[in-house]
Each structure stands twice: as structure tokens, then as C-alpha cells.
Amino acid sequence: MHRFTTFILVLIVTFFTATCARITVNVYFPAAEIQDAAAQIEQEVRSGGESEPPVDPSGEKKQRGSFLWPSIRTVHIAFTPPSAMAQAPNINITTPAIRRLIASRKKRYSSLVPLLQRCVLGENNRGLLDIRSLQGLSLKDKARAKALHGQENRDRQQLYRELATANNLPANRLSEIGPIFAKVNRRDARPGWCIQDASGNWKKK
């Protein structure tokens, strides 16, 4: 009888050990929601729209569109009760740092358009600008193009970092934000602009 009881206890312990070993924590990366936010940001940069998000009657800032987006981080654990699942916040693009970077890019955009139109600069597949060709430019214009290229890429890279920080995105997924913005920029590029597809090939739109 004692051996049988011990055997049962061993089985129970083994079962729970195996169950616990199967528990995993999956961090949800909201790619679709980030793409919506990217489209909103890039539209603002290119349209010269509002520098601040709308304000509701209560005086609180709202994100355009009033999207109800899924949670930035959803934890999937075996046997987790539904009541323990976190509710979903919006993608936050309203921090002072993010607004400052958007405003900086808006001021620069009109100077970038001629360079993009001539394919001096092109939209690469990492959400940044590449210098495609400086041929035919004066020394002054070459210097100007290089300066704008560097300034714009610094702002974009900082914007992606600020988005990750503001929305508690996992650090190891930061490199995925740029390509999402690149997808939006390819879609919204004007005819004649140089764009790089996801496979690395360049073409004129």
C-alpha cells in the first residue's frame, strides 16, 4: 500500500512538472497596429498637417482615428484565466519625443521632395533613405543632399526607438519597426521615386 501511494505521488509530481515545463510566455508584436501608426505618421509628415494630435472636449489628447488596438504585450500561459489577460492600450504616438521628431521631419520634407523626385535619394527597405546618385549636382547641392540624408535618417532611427520605448515593445523586435515604415513609404511614394522592395531590388515607382 505504501509503495502504491508513493507511485501515485510520483505520477502527480511528474504531471505537474511536465505541465509547468510547457508554460511559455509569448510577447505579442503588433505589426499591423504599428503599420497603421506608421501610415498616420507618414501622412502627417507629408501633408504638413497638425503638429499635435486632436484634443477631445475633456482636454485630453486623442490619437487620430480613435483606434481600439490590441495589447502591445499579451501573455499566453496555459490555464491562465481570461480575467488575468491584460486589456489593450492604443499605440502611443503622442509622447513629447515622438511629436518633436515628427515636427522635425515635417519641416524637412519639402526639401527632400526634389531629391526624391530625381532619385538622388531613395526609400530603402529598412525605413531609411539611401543616397542613390549625386551625379549632376554641384558641390554645394551634393553637400546639401548629404546633410539632409543624414538628418532625416537620424530622426527616423530615433523615432523608431521612441515608438518602441513608448509602447513597451521588446528590444529584440526594434529592427522590425523600420521595415514596417518602409512598406508604408513604398506604398505612398510618388511616381518616379526610387524605392527598394523587401527583397532588396531597386526600381522607380
N, C-alpha and C positions, 0 to 999 in steps of 0.2 A: 504493500500500500504506500509506503514511504517513497519507494522508487517511482511509482506511478505519479504521485503528487509532484515529485521533483521533475519528472519528464514533462508534465503539463506546464509547470512554471517555466521550464526552459523553452518550450514552444511559444509561450506567451511573450517572453522576453525577446526571443528571436523575431517574432512577428512585428513587435513594436520597433525593434532596431531596424528591421528592413523597411518598415513604413517611414521612419524618420529619415532614413538614408535617401528615400525617394523625394523628400521635400526639396523643392527648388524655388529660388526666388528669381523671377524673370522681370527685368526692368523694361518697361514699355517705352519705345521710342516713337513719338508721334509724328512720323514723316509727313502724313497727309496734312496734319494741322500746321506743321512748320511750312509746308508749301503754300498753304492759304495765307499764312502770315507773311511769307516772302513776297507773294503776289501783291499783298496790301502795301508792304514797304516799298517795293519797286515802283508800284503805281504812284505812290506819293512822291518818290524821288523824281520820277519822270514828268509828272503832271504839274509839279510846283504847287501842290495843294496845301492843305492846312499843315502848319508846323506842330500843332498839338492835336491830340485826339479830341473828339467831341466831349462835351460836358453835359451830364443829364441835369434835370431840374434840382436834384438834391445837392448838386455841386461836386459830385464825384465824376472823375474821368471815366469815359467808357471807350472800349475798343470798337472801331468801326465794324458794323455788321452784326454786333451782338451775338457772335457765335457761341454756341454751347459746345465746347470741345471736350474730348475725353481727357482722362487724367494724364498728367505728364509721367507719372510713375504708378503703375498698377502692380500690386504684388499678388502673384498666383501661387497659393500654397494649398496643398492637399488638405481637405477637411476645414478650410477656412470658412467661417460662417459669413453669409452675404453682408450682414451688418458691419463686419470688420473692414469691408472694402472701402477705400477712400473715394470721396466724391471728386469730380473732375473740375479743376480750375481752367480758366482760359489761358491761351498762350499770351504771355505778357510782353508787349512791345512798348510799354509806357514808362519804363524807368528813365530817369534823367540822362543816364549814359546813352541809352538807345536813342532817345529823342535827339540828343546832341549829335550823334553820328548820322542820323537821318538828315538832320538840318544841314550838316556839313556837306553831305553828298548832294543834296538838292542845290546848294549854291554852286557846286562844281559841274553839275550835269550839263548845263548849256555849253560849257567849254569842251566837254568830252564829245558831244554830238558830232561836230565836224570831223574829229579824229576817228570816230567810229564809222562815220559815213564813208570816209576814204580808206578804211581798213588799215589805218596807221595803228589803231588799237583794235583788238578783237575780244569777244567774250569767250573765255575758256570754259572747260567743263568742271572747274573747281570753284566757280563762283567769283573768279577774279578776272582782271584784264591782262592780256598779253600784248606786248609790242610786236606787231606783225611786220611792218615795214616803215622805215623812216626815209625811204628813197624820195627824192624830190623836195624835201623840206630844207629850209635854210637852217643854219646853225642855231639861230635863235628859236625857230619853231621846233627843232629837234629837242632842244633843252626844255622847252615848254611842255612838249609831249611827254618826255621822260618824267618831268616833275609831276604832271597831272596823273600819270600812270602810278607813280609811287604813292602819291597822296590818296588816290582812290582805293588802291589795294590795301593800304594801311587801315583806312576807315572800314572797308568791308571785313577784313580779318578781325578787327576789334568788334565790329557789330556781331559777327558770328559768336565770338567769345561771350559778349554781353548777353546775347539771347540764351546761350547755354546756361550761364550763371543765373539769369533772372528766372529761368524756368526749371532750375534744378535738373538739367539734363546730365546724364552720366558723362564723365570726362572722356571716356574712351569712344564716345559717339560724336564728339565735336567735329571730326573730319567729315561727317556725313551732312553737315548743315550747308557747307559751301556748294556741293553738287546739287542740292535741292534748289538753292538760289540760281544756280547755273541753268537748271531746267526751265525755271521761270523766265530767265533772261533770254534764253534761246527762243522760247515761245513768243516773247514780246518784242524781240529785236525788229528793227525797221528793215525793209528791203534794202539789200546792198551791204548790210553789215556783215562782218566776218564772225562766224560762230563756230565753236568746236563741239562736236557731238559727244555723246557719252563714251564712244569708242576711241576718241582722240583725233578724229578726222576733222579738218577744217574745210569750210565752204562759205560762200556768200549766200545770204538768205535771199 
